[in-house]
Amino acid sequence: MSLGTGLGVGAAVLLLSALLLPHLHPEGPEEEQSGPSMVDAGALPKFREDFRMQNKSVFILGASGETGQVLLREILKENLFSKVTLIGRRKLEFAEEAYKHVRQEVVDFEKLDEYSSAFQGHDVGFCCLGTTRGKAGADGFVRVDRDYVLKSAELAKAGGCKHFNLLSSKGADKSSSFLYLQIKGEVEAKVEELNFDRYTIFRPAVLLCNRKESRPGEWLIRKFFSSLPTSWAKDHSVPVTTVVRAMVNNLIMPSDKKRELLDNQAIHNLGEAEDLNKP
Ligand SMILES: NC(=O)c1ccc[n+]([C@@H]2O[C@H](COP(=O)([O-])OP(=O)(O)OC[C@H]3O[C@@H](n4cnc5c(N)ncnc54)[C@H](OP(=O)(O)O)[C@@H]3O)[C@@H](O)[C@H]2O)c1
Protein backbone atom coordinates (compact mmCIF):
# COMPACT_ATOMS: atom_id res chain seq x y z
CA MET A 1 0.00 0.00 0.00
CA SER A 2 1.42 3.40 -0.93
CA LEU A 3 1.70 6.17 1.68
CA GLY A 4 -1.08 8.13 -0.08
CA THR A 5 -3.47 5.15 -0.13
CA GLY A 6 -2.65 4.36 3.50
CA LEU A 7 -3.38 7.93 4.55
CA GLY A 8 -6.63 7.87 2.56
CA VAL A 9 -7.81 4.63 4.21
CA GLY A 10 -6.78 5.97 7.62
CA ALA A 11 -8.73 9.17 7.07
CA ALA A 12 -11.80 7.21 5.92
CA VAL A 13 -11.64 4.97 9.02
CA LEU A 14 -11.27 8.01 11.28
CA LEU A 15 -14.21 9.75 9.63
CA LEU A 16 -16.40 6.66 9.85
CA SER A 17 -15.45 6.14 13.50
CA ALA A 18 -16.31 9.74 14.34
CA LEU A 19 -19.68 9.39 12.61
CA LEU A 20 -20.49 6.03 14.13
CA LEU A 21 -19.35 6.57 17.70
CA PRO A 22 -22.46 8.37 18.96
CA HIS A 23 -24.70 5.78 17.30
CA LEU A 24 -22.78 2.83 18.75
CA HIS A 25 -22.93 4.26 22.26
CA PRO A 26 -24.28 1.59 24.64
CA GLU A 27 -27.52 2.08 26.58
CA GLY A 28 -27.04 3.56 30.07
CA PRO A 29 -27.49 1.15 33.01
CA GLU A 30 -30.70 2.64 34.39
CA GLU A 31 -32.21 2.99 30.94
CA GLU A 32 -33.41 -0.55 30.26
CA GLN A 33 -36.17 -0.98 27.72
CA SER A 34 -39.65 -0.74 29.24
CA GLY A 35 -42.09 -0.91 26.36
CA PRO A 36 -44.35 -3.84 25.61
CA SER A 37 -42.37 -7.03 26.23
CA MET A 38 -44.52 -9.32 24.07
CA VAL A 39 -46.33 -8.42 20.90
CA ASP A 40 -49.32 -10.50 19.90
CA ALA A 41 -49.68 -9.49 16.26
CA GLY A 42 -53.07 -11.21 16.11
CA ALA A 43 -54.45 -8.81 18.72
CA LEU A 44 -53.43 -5.65 16.87
CA PRO A 45 -56.50 -5.38 14.57
CA LYS A 46 -58.79 -5.42 17.63
CA PHE A 47 -56.64 -2.83 19.42
CA ARG A 48 -56.75 -0.68 16.30
CA GLU A 49 -60.52 -0.87 16.08
CA ASP A 50 -60.91 -0.08 19.78
CA PHE A 51 -58.55 2.87 19.43
CA ARG A 52 -60.49 4.30 16.47
CA MET A 53 -63.72 4.14 18.44
CA GLN A 54 -62.27 6.56 21.00
CA ASN A 55 -62.23 9.42 18.45
CA LYS A 56 -59.02 10.89 19.75
CA SER A 57 -57.12 13.86 18.37
CA VAL A 58 -53.41 14.05 17.64
CA PHE A 59 -50.73 16.59 16.79
CA ILE A 60 -47.48 15.88 15.00
CA LEU A 61 -44.37 18.03 15.25
CA GLY A 62 -41.89 17.45 12.42
CA ALA A 63 -44.40 16.05 9.91
CA SER A 64 -42.26 17.30 7.01
CA GLY A 65 -39.31 15.18 8.13
CA GLU A 66 -38.40 11.66 7.09
CA THR A 67 -40.06 9.99 10.08
CA GLY A 68 -42.88 12.50 10.53
CA GLN A 69 -44.12 12.19 6.97
CA VAL A 70 -44.31 8.38 7.16
CA LEU A 71 -46.04 8.65 10.54
CA LEU A 72 -48.63 11.06 9.14
CA ARG A 73 -49.24 8.81 6.14
CA GLU A 74 -49.81 5.77 8.36
CA ILE A 75 -52.05 7.58 10.83
CA LEU A 76 -54.24 8.75 7.96
CA LYS A 77 -54.19 5.38 6.19
CA GLU A 78 -55.38 3.66 9.36
CA ASN A 79 -57.89 6.39 10.17
CA LEU A 80 -56.82 6.32 13.81
CA PHE A 81 -57.84 9.82 14.87
CA SER A 82 -60.87 12.03 14.42
CA LYS A 83 -58.65 15.11 14.23
CA VAL A 84 -55.07 15.37 12.96
CA THR A 85 -53.08 18.59 13.38
CA LEU A 86 -49.59 19.33 12.14
CA ILE A 87 -47.60 21.91 14.05
CA GLY A 88 -44.65 23.25 12.10
CA ARG A 89 -42.74 26.28 10.93
CA ARG A 90 -44.22 26.18 7.44
CA LYS A 91 -47.41 25.07 5.72
CA LEU A 92 -47.10 21.77 3.88
CA GLU A 93 -48.75 21.08 0.53
CA PHE A 94 -50.56 17.77 0.03
CA ALA A 95 -52.16 16.72 -3.23
CA GLU A 96 -53.73 13.46 -2.04
CA GLU A 97 -57.36 13.25 -0.96
CA ALA A 98 -56.40 11.44 2.26
CA TYR A 99 -54.81 14.65 3.59
CA LYS A 100 -57.88 16.80 2.93
CA HIS A 101 -58.93 17.11 6.59
CA VAL A 102 -55.46 17.53 8.07
CA ARG A 103 -55.24 20.80 10.01
CA GLN A 104 -52.07 22.84 10.07
CA GLU A 105 -50.80 25.28 12.66
CA VAL A 106 -47.87 27.35 11.47
CA VAL A 107 -45.88 28.62 14.43
CA ASP A 108 -42.73 30.57 15.19
CA PHE A 109 -40.73 28.22 17.38
CA GLU A 110 -38.79 31.17 18.79
CA LYS A 111 -42.04 32.57 20.21
CA LEU A 112 -43.94 29.42 21.03
CA ASP A 113 -45.71 30.95 24.03
CA GLU A 114 -47.62 33.11 21.58
CA TYR A 115 -48.93 29.97 19.88
CA SER A 116 -50.19 28.06 22.91
CA SER A 117 -53.62 27.66 21.29
CA ALA A 118 -52.03 25.45 18.62
CA PHE A 119 -51.24 22.93 21.34
CA GLN A 120 -54.66 22.89 22.95
CA GLY A 121 -57.10 20.01 22.84
CA HIS A 122 -54.97 17.15 21.53
CA ASP A 123 -55.16 13.77 23.27
CA VAL A 124 -51.93 12.48 21.76
CA GLY A 125 -48.75 14.20 20.57
CA PHE A 126 -45.87 12.92 18.47
CA CYS A 127 -42.59 14.82 18.34
CA CYS A 128 -40.37 13.94 15.36
CA LEU A 129 -38.61 17.31 15.41
CA GLY A 130 -34.86 17.56 15.06
CA THR A 131 -31.92 19.03 13.23
CA THR A 132 -28.21 18.30 13.04
CA ARG A 133 -25.16 20.11 14.25
CA GLY A 134 -23.92 20.19 10.66
CA LYS A 135 -27.07 21.97 9.52
CA ALA A 136 -27.76 24.31 12.44
CA GLY A 137 -24.47 24.54 14.32
CA ALA A 138 -24.11 23.42 17.95
CA ASP A 139 -26.31 26.21 19.37
CA GLY A 140 -28.95 25.73 16.69
CA PHE A 141 -29.03 22.00 17.34
CA VAL A 142 -29.57 22.54 21.08
CA ARG A 143 -32.24 25.14 20.37
CA VAL A 144 -34.28 22.77 18.17
CA ASP A 145 -33.65 19.35 19.72
CA ARG A 146 -33.93 20.51 23.33
CA ASP A 147 -35.59 23.93 23.66
CA TYR A 148 -38.23 23.66 20.92
CA VAL A 149 -39.05 20.10 21.91
CA LEU A 150 -39.35 20.90 25.61
CA LYS A 151 -41.41 24.06 25.11
CA SER A 152 -43.74 22.18 22.77
CA ALA A 153 -44.15 19.42 25.35
CA GLU A 154 -44.90 21.98 28.07
CA LEU A 155 -47.57 23.65 25.94
CA ALA A 156 -49.02 20.28 24.96
CA LYS A 157 -49.27 19.22 28.59
CA ALA A 158 -50.93 22.53 29.52
CA GLY A 159 -53.27 22.05 26.55
CA GLY A 160 -54.50 18.69 27.83
CA CYS A 161 -52.32 16.17 25.98
CA LYS A 162 -52.41 12.79 27.74
CA HIS A 163 -49.94 10.71 25.74
CA PHE A 164 -46.70 12.30 24.53
CA ASN A 165 -44.44 10.35 22.15
CA LEU A 166 -40.85 11.50 21.74
CA LEU A 167 -38.57 10.34 18.96
CA SER A 168 -35.16 10.37 20.61
CA SER A 169 -32.04 8.37 19.76
CA LYS A 170 -30.14 5.27 20.69
CA GLY A 171 -27.55 6.11 23.33
CA ALA A 172 -29.42 9.19 24.62
CA ASP A 173 -27.73 10.00 27.91
CA LYS A 174 -27.68 13.36 29.69
CA SER A 175 -24.20 12.65 31.04
CA SER A 176 -22.73 11.73 27.65
CA SER A 177 -19.71 13.63 26.39
CA PHE A 178 -21.29 13.69 22.90
CA LEU A 179 -23.44 16.78 22.53
CA TYR A 180 -26.00 14.92 20.41
CA LEU A 181 -26.56 12.14 22.95
CA GLN A 182 -26.37 14.52 25.91
CA ILE A 183 -29.08 16.79 24.52
CA LYS A 184 -31.28 13.83 23.62
CA GLY A 185 -30.89 12.48 27.18
CA GLU A 186 -31.51 15.89 28.70
CA VAL A 187 -34.71 16.54 26.79
CA GLU A 188 -36.00 13.02 27.53
CA ALA A 189 -35.56 13.67 31.26
CA LYS A 190 -37.05 17.17 31.20
CA VAL A 191 -40.13 16.01 29.32
CA GLU A 192 -40.55 13.22 31.86
CA GLU A 193 -40.75 15.85 34.63
CA LEU A 194 -43.89 17.21 32.94
CA ASN A 195 -45.71 14.13 34.17
CA PHE A 196 -47.81 13.15 31.16
CA ASP A 197 -50.34 10.37 31.84
CA ARG A 198 -48.36 8.31 29.32
CA TYR A 199 -44.93 9.19 27.98
CA THR A 200 -43.25 7.05 25.31
CA ILE A 201 -39.65 7.46 24.27
CA PHE A 202 -38.37 5.83 21.08
CA ARG A 203 -34.65 5.36 20.78
CA PRO A 204 -33.86 4.20 17.26
CA ALA A 205 -30.32 3.69 15.99
CA VAL A 206 -29.37 5.06 12.55
CA LEU A 207 -32.54 5.69 10.55
CA LEU A 208 -32.64 3.99 7.18
CA CYS A 209 -34.53 5.97 4.56
CA ASN A 210 -34.01 7.57 1.19
CA ARG A 211 -33.31 11.02 2.57
CA LYS A 212 -33.97 13.78 0.06
CA GLU A 213 -31.71 16.20 1.86
CA SER A 214 -27.98 15.56 1.28
CA ARG A 215 -26.28 14.31 4.47
CA PRO A 216 -22.97 12.75 3.35
CA GLY A 217 -22.17 11.46 6.89
CA GLU A 218 -25.44 9.54 7.16
CA TRP A 219 -25.06 8.31 3.58
CA LEU A 220 -21.64 6.91 4.44
CA ILE A 221 -23.01 5.18 7.54
CA ARG A 222 -25.84 3.61 5.52
CA LYS A 223 -23.37 2.32 2.90
CA PHE A 224 -21.30 0.90 5.73
CA PHE A 225 -24.29 -0.94 7.24
CA SER A 226 -25.39 -2.34 3.89
CA SER A 227 -22.01 -4.08 3.62
CA LEU A 228 -22.39 -5.81 7.04
CA PRO A 229 -24.16 -9.00 8.12
CA THR A 230 -27.90 -8.32 8.61
CA SER A 231 -27.95 -9.10 12.34
CA TRP A 232 -25.14 -6.61 13.05
CA ALA A 233 -26.72 -3.95 10.87
CA LYS A 234 -30.04 -4.54 12.66
CA ASP A 235 -28.43 -3.75 16.02
CA HIS A 236 -27.22 -0.39 14.78
CA SER A 237 -29.86 0.77 12.32
CA VAL A 238 -33.59 0.60 11.67
CA PRO A 239 -35.79 1.54 8.70
CA VAL A 240 -37.98 4.59 9.27
CA THR A 241 -40.98 2.48 8.25
CA THR A 242 -40.23 0.08 11.15
CA VAL A 243 -39.95 2.98 13.61
CA VAL A 244 -43.32 4.31 12.48
CA ARG A 245 -44.93 0.87 12.66
CA ALA A 246 -43.62 0.57 16.23
CA MET A 247 -44.99 4.03 17.09
CA VAL A 248 -48.42 3.20 15.73
CA ASN A 249 -48.59 -0.30 17.24
CA ASN A 250 -47.51 1.03 20.62
CA LEU A 251 -50.08 3.83 20.42
CA ILE A 252 -53.02 1.50 19.89
CA MET A 253 -51.93 -1.01 22.55
CA PRO A 254 -53.44 -0.17 25.94
CA SER A 255 -50.80 0.43 28.59
CA ASP A 256 -50.83 1.17 32.29
CA LYS A 257 -47.21 2.31 32.24
CA LYS A 258 -46.63 5.99 32.79
CA ARG A 259 -43.31 5.92 31.00
CA GLU A 260 -42.26 3.59 28.20
CA LEU A 261 -38.81 3.38 26.69
CA LEU A 262 -38.41 1.50 23.43
CA ASP A 263 -34.81 0.84 22.46
CA ASN A 264 -33.72 -0.11 18.96
CA GLN A 265 -34.38 -3.82 19.55
CA ALA A 266 -37.86 -3.17 20.96
CA ILE A 267 -38.60 -0.93 17.98
CA HIS A 268 -37.61 -3.75 15.63
CA ASN A 269 -39.76 -6.25 17.57
CA LEU A 270 -42.83 -4.07 17.72
CA GLY A 271 -42.37 -2.57 14.28
CA GLU A 272 -41.94 -5.92 12.58
CA ALA A 273 -44.96 -7.47 14.28
CA GLU A 274 -47.04 -6.37 11.31
CA ASP A 275 -46.22 -5.53 7.72
CA LEU A 276 -46.35 -1.79 7.10
CA ASN A 277 -47.02 -2.36 3.43
CA LYS A 278 -50.21 -4.30 3.98
CA PRO A 279 -53.04 -3.15 1.70
N1 LIG B 1 -31.06 10.43 11.28
C1 LIG B 1 -30.85 9.42 12.09
O1 LIG B 1 -30.17 8.42 11.73
C2 LIG B 1 -31.45 9.42 13.48
C3 LIG B 1 -31.18 8.37 14.34
C4 LIG B 1 -31.77 8.36 15.60
C5 LIG B 1 -32.63 9.39 15.99
N2 LIG B 1 -32.86 10.42 15.14
C6 LIG B 1 -33.76 11.50 15.59
O2 LIG B 1 -35.05 11.28 15.06
C7 LIG B 1 -35.73 12.53 14.90
C8 LIG B 1 -36.36 12.61 13.51
O3 LIG B 1 -35.35 12.44 12.56
P1 LIG B 1 -35.69 12.57 11.00
O4 LIG B 1 -34.45 12.18 10.27
O5 LIG B 1 -36.99 11.92 10.69
O6 LIG B 1 -35.90 14.17 10.91
P2 LIG B 1 -35.72 15.14 9.65
O7 LIG B 1 -36.03 14.43 8.39
O8 LIG B 1 -34.40 15.81 9.76
O9 LIG B 1 -36.91 16.19 9.94
C9 LIG B 1 -36.79 17.07 11.01
C10 LIG B 1 -38.08 17.83 11.24
O10 LIG B 1 -37.78 18.88 12.18
C11 LIG B 1 -38.12 20.13 11.61
N3 LIG B 1 -37.14 21.16 11.94
C12 LIG B 1 -35.79 21.11 11.78
N4 LIG B 1 -35.23 22.27 12.13
C13 LIG B 1 -36.24 23.08 12.54
C14 LIG B 1 -36.30 24.41 13.04
N5 LIG B 1 -35.20 25.17 13.16
N6 LIG B 1 -37.49 24.92 13.34
C15 LIG B 1 -38.61 24.18 13.22
N7 LIG B 1 -38.63 22.92 12.75
C16 LIG B 1 -37.46 22.37 12.42
C17 LIG B 1 -38.14 19.93 10.10
O11 LIG B 1 -38.96 20.91 9.51
P3 LIG B 1 -38.62 21.54 8.06
O12 LIG B 1 -39.06 20.51 7.05
O13 LIG B 1 -39.41 22.77 8.03
O14 LIG B 1 -37.13 21.75 8.02
C18 LIG B 1 -38.65 18.50 9.99
O15 LIG B 1 -40.06 18.48 10.06
C19 LIG B 1 -34.70 13.62 15.19
O16 LIG B 1 -34.88 14.10 16.49
C20 LIG B 1 -33.37 12.88 15.09
O17 LIG B 1 -32.38 13.45 15.93
C21 LIG B 1 -32.30 10.45 13.89
The ligand as a Gaussian input file, in Angstrom:
#p B3LYP/6-31G(d) Opt

LIG

0 1
 N      -31.064000      10.431000      11.280000
 C      -30.848000       9.416000      12.086000
 O      -30.168000       8.425000      11.726000
 C      -31.445000       9.420000      13.476000
 C      -31.183000       8.366000      14.342000
 C      -31.772000       8.356000      15.604000
 C      -32.631000       9.387000      15.988000
 N      -32.858000      10.421000      15.142000
 C      -33.756000      11.503000      15.591000
 O      -35.051000      11.279000      15.056000
 C      -35.730000      12.535000      14.900000
 C      -36.360000      12.607000      13.508000
 O      -35.351000      12.438000      12.556000
 P      -35.690000      12.574000      10.995000
 O      -34.452000      12.183000      10.272000
 O      -36.994000      11.920000      10.686000
 O      -35.903000      14.166000      10.910000
 P      -35.724000      15.144000       9.648000
 O      -36.035000      14.429000       8.387000
 O      -34.404000      15.807000       9.756000
 O      -36.907000      16.185000       9.936000
 C      -36.792000      17.072000      11.009000
 C      -38.081000      17.831000      11.242000
 O      -37.782000      18.882000      12.184000
 C      -38.121000      20.135000      11.612000
 N      -37.142000      21.159000      11.939000
 C      -35.794000      21.111000      11.780000
 N      -35.232000      22.273000      12.133000
 C      -36.240000      23.078000      12.543000
 C      -36.297000      24.412000      13.036000
 N      -35.202000      25.171000      13.165000
 N      -37.490000      24.924000      13.344000
 C      -38.610000      24.179000      13.218000
 N      -38.633000      22.917000      12.754000
 C      -37.459000      22.372000      12.422000
 C      -38.136000      19.928000      10.104000
 O      -38.959000      20.908000       9.512000
 P      -38.622000      21.539000       8.056000
 O      -39.062000      20.509000       7.048000
 O      -39.405000      22.766000       8.025000
 O      -37.129000      21.748000       8.022000
 C      -38.653000      18.500000       9.994000
 O      -40.060000      18.482000      10.058000
 C      -34.700000      13.615000      15.190000
 O      -34.883000      14.097000      16.491000
 C      -33.371000      12.879000      15.094000
 O      -32.384000      13.451000      15.927000
 C      -32.300000      10.453000      13.894000

